[in-house]
Amino acid sequence: MSFFLPKLSCKKDIDDAIKTVAEKVLVLRFGRDADSVCLQLDEILSKTAHDLSNMASVYLVDVETAPLYTRYFDISFIPSTVFFFNGQHMKVDYGSPDHTKFVGSFKTKQDFMDLIEVIYRGAMRGKLIVRSPIDPRNVPKYELLYHDI
């Protein structure tokens, strides 16, 4: 399903999307086209992209072609989904230690649509962090590992 969504292939493309997508939530899915979990997420994203077109723009980013952003957002698990609004990185409290990105695939289309709506409404009110409407049982669990460089 990833061929239905536009892809950003370099840092310049990502920067342009962050700067130019206005009054909408920018959804960046970091992953690999051949990964099965990424394909599952891409299917959800592509099926909802049209319904959410007034609130969100969805783009795919391959972690191999954007290593700078992969490091910047600490994308160590794929797929990871990052959200922006008017050039501002939007954070979401999923009940996990990391509020900067959603790691894994959404369980249902409705989970993703509800999340975009909450981010959009919060961003329109000037909020930089919102509480996730997704049932905590539907949020993938993972352990954050910190190491010194």
Secondary structure, DSSP 8 states (H G I E B T S, - for coil): -GGGS-EE-SHHHHHHHHHH--SSEEEEEEE-TT-HHHHHHHHHHHHHHTTTTTTEEEEEEETTT-HHHHHHTT--SSSEEEEEETTEEEEEE-SSS--S-EES--SSHHHHHHHHHHHHHHHHTT-SEEE--S-GGGS----------
